């Protein structure tokens, strides 16, 4: 892992080429997707893949994770673009681990509002262990106001992500 400081005329593509990493992942890791220009002085995180797996016919995220003794959630963390796909492509490369990737044991909790965008919820679920739905409000008199948006879809997404604990 390195930190690169952007210079004038730098682009994500040129920096990715220089460091031998994927431009898409470099943009994702630094939240610069869709950003037309980089700002000189901006710091970018450069992650180096350590183990890469080439997908073979018939493999699933579950079988690949099992093969490398990592959780399926970790496989998705390392390859978050898979969240938007329903299948793997034979020959595509998946990152199993990164250099200097340590995973200390920790529990991360978070909360979500019912009007969160679906793609943001799916991505966030990769990095937290417990989620609480923040859906009720209060009037000035202290009376409970029920949610205006149904949270059923959040519960479905959460269950589909392998969660066993969530709070409403």
C-alpha positions in Angstrom: 0.0 0.0 0.0 1.2 3.5 -0.9 0.0 7.0 -0.8 0.5 8.9 -4.0 0.2 12.7 -4.2 -1.3 13.9 -7.5 0.8 16.1 -9.7 -0.5 18.5 -12.5 -1.6 16.6 -15.6 -2.0 13.3 -13.7 -5.0 11.1 -14.5 -6.3 7.9 -12.8 -5.3 6.0 -15.9 -1.7 7.2 -16.0 -1.3 6.7 -12.2 -2.7 3.2 -12.5 -0.4 2.4 -15.4 2.6 3.7 -13.4 1.8 1.5 -10.4 0.5 -1.5 -12.3 -3.0 -1.5 -10.8 -6.5 -1.4 -12.2 -7.7 2.1 -13.1 -11.3 1.1 -12.1 -10.2 -0.1 -8.7 -7.9 2.9 -8.1 -10.9 5.2 -8.9 -13.1 3.1 -6.6 -10.7 3.0 -3.7 -10.3 6.8 -3.8 -13.9 7.7 -4.7 -12.9 9.5 -7.8 -15.2 7.6 -10.3 -16.9 10.1 -12.6 -14.5 12.8 -11.5 -13.2 14.4 -14.6 -9.9 15.8 -13.2 -7.7 15.1 -10.2 -6.5 17.9 -8.0 -2.8 18.5 -7.7 -1.9 17.7 -4.0 -4.8 15.2 -3.7 -3.6 12.0 -1.9 -4.5 8.7 -3.5 -4.4 5.3 -1.9 -2.6 2.7 -4.0 -3.4 -1.0 -3.1 -1.3 -3.8 -4.6 -3.0 -7.1 -5.2 -1.2 -10.0 -3.5 -3.2 -13.0 -4.6 -5.3 -12.9 -7.8 -7.6 -15.7 -8.9 -8.6 -16.3 -12.5 -12.2 -17.6 -12.7 -12.8 -21.0 -14.3 -16.1 -22.3 -15.7 -18.6 -23.3 -13.1 -17.0 -21.4 -10.2 -19.0 -19.2 -7.9 -18.0 -16.6 -5.3 -18.8 -19.2 -2.6 -16.5 -21.9 -4.1 -13.7 -19.4 -4.7 -13.9 -17.9 -1.2 -13.8 -21.5 0.2 -10.8 -22.4 -1.9 -8.8 -19.5 -0.4 -10.3 -19.9 3.1 -11.8 -16.4 3.2 -15.3 -15.3 3.7 -17.5 -14.6 0.7 -18.0 -11.1 2.2 -14.2 -10.6 2.1 -14.1 -11.6 -1.6 -16.8 -9.0 -2.3 -14.9 -6.4 -0.3 -11.9 -7.0 -2.5 -14.0 -7.0 -5.7 -17.0 -4.7 -4.9 -18.0 -4.4 -8.6 -19.3 -8.0 -8.2 -22.2 -6.6 -6.2 -23.8 -5.4 -9.4 -23.3 -8.7 -11.3 -25.4 -11.9 -11.1 -22.7 -14.1 -12.5 -18.9 -14.5 -12.9 -17.2 -14.5 -16.2 -14.7 -17.2 -17.1 -11.3 -15.7 -17.3 -12.0 -12.6 -15.2 -9.6 -11.9 -12.4 -10.6 -11.5 -8.8 -8.5 -10.1 -6.1 -8.3 -12.6 -3.2 -6.0 -10.4 -1.0 -3.9 -7.3 -1.0 -0.4 -6.8 0.2 -0.3 -5.6 3.8 -4.0 -6.4 4.1 -4.5 -7.2 7.7 -8.0 -8.0 9.1 -8.0 -7.4 12.8 -11.0 -8.8 14.7 -13.5 -6.0 15.1 -17.2 -5.5 15.2 -18.6 -2.5 13.3 -22.2 -1.3 13.7 -24.0 1.2 11.6 -27.4 2.7 11.0 -29.4 3.3 7.9 -32.3 5.6 7.0 -35.1 4.0 4.9 -34.5 6.3 2.0 -30.9 5.2 1.4 -30.0 4.3 -2.2 -29.9 0.6 -2.7 -26.4 0.5 -4.2 -25.0 2.4 -1.2 -26.7 0.0 1.3 -25.3 -3.1 -0.6 -21.8 -1.7 -0.6 -21.9 -0.6 3.0 -23.2 -4.0 4.2 -19.8 -5.4 3.1 -18.0 -3.4 5.9 -20.3 -3.6 8.9 -21.4 -6.5 11.1 -24.6 -5.0 12.6 -27.1 -2.6 11.2 -29.9 -0.6 12.8 -32.7 1.0 10.8 -33.3 4.5 11.9 -36.9 5.0 10.7 -39.0 6.6 13.4 -39.1 10.3 14.2 -40.7 12.4 16.9 -42.9 15.4 16.9 -42.2 18.6 19.0 -44.5 17.1 21.6 -42.5 13.9 21.8 -45.0 11.7 20.0 -43.7 8.9 17.8 -44.0 9.4 14.1 -44.0 6.2 12.1 -41.7 5.9 9.0 -43.0 7.4 5.8 -41.0 4.8 3.7 -41.3 1.1 4.2 -38.1 -0.6 5.3 -39.0 -4.1 4.1 -36.6 -3.8 1.2 -33.8 -2.9 3.6 -34.5 -6.1 5.6 -34.4 -8.1 2.4 -31.1 -6.6 1.3 -29.7 -7.2 4.8 -30.8 -10.8 4.8 -29.5 -11.4 1.3 -26.1 -10.1 2.5 -25.8 -12.8 5.1 -26.7 -10.7 8.1 -28.1 -12.5 11.1 -28.4 -9.4 13.3 -30.3 -6.2 12.5 -32.4 -3.9 14.5 -35.5 -1.8 13.7 
